[in-house]
Amino acid sequence: MSTTMNDAADIDCIELVELVTDYLDAALADADRIRFEHHLGVCPGCAEIVEQFRAVITTTGALRPADAAAVPPATREVLLGIFRDWRVTRG
């Protein structure tokens, strides 16, 4: 299933971040992918975010369940708290 953005000619940084997983999953319509890639070409910050997402995907794709078990419980709770707070601030 393809995700389609609004009809505006340009997208902003917030919209790009919201759609980065669809982009990396090749789930954007062609016109939307072109707009997304255009934004990457003019916004170094968003281009960096997409590269960070790619790095995370590459890294996590190489993880085994035993790797997750190696994270100390206290560290795991801190990280989960950070992710929860991030979700709340995104609205």
Secondary structure, DSSP 8 states (H G I E B T S, - for coil): --B---S-SS--HHHHHHHHHHHHTT-B-HHHHHHHHHHHHH-HHHHHHHHHHHHHHHHHHT--HHHHHTS-HHHHHHHHHHHHHHHHHT-
